[in-house]
Amino acid sequence: MKIIRSLVIGLSVAGTLMAADSEPATILPAPTNVVVQATVSELASGYAAAVSQMSLKSLVIFFQGDGKVVSVRGIRSAKALGGVLLVTFSSGDMLAINAERIVLITDGTRSPQG
């Protein structure tokens, strides 16, 4: 009986030590989509705040327009006017984008899927 108990304890300790020697597994969380109910004017204000904190040199805004996703670059500033994001370009031209049509605001390293 003592021999069996010693074997069981020995095997469990050996298993624990072998598991401790292996490298820890890297666990990455699955991507999560978050849906937040907000008014269009809140969206526009949030987008304007985000643009003001990003580097304008590489800033790209993607929005849904006429059945396809369109990108705009060369942005100097953006401000919210109700539910619209008013984008001013380096050339001085302006573009009003409905905040609900914005797909992605990025530093140029990403693009929308699809």
Secondary structure, DSSP 4 states (H G I P E B T S, - for coil): -HHHHHHHHHHHHHHHHHHHHSPPPP--PPP--------HHHHHHHHHHHHHTS-TTS-EEEEEETTEEEEE--EEEEEEETTEEEEEETTS-EEEEEGGGEEEEESSS-----
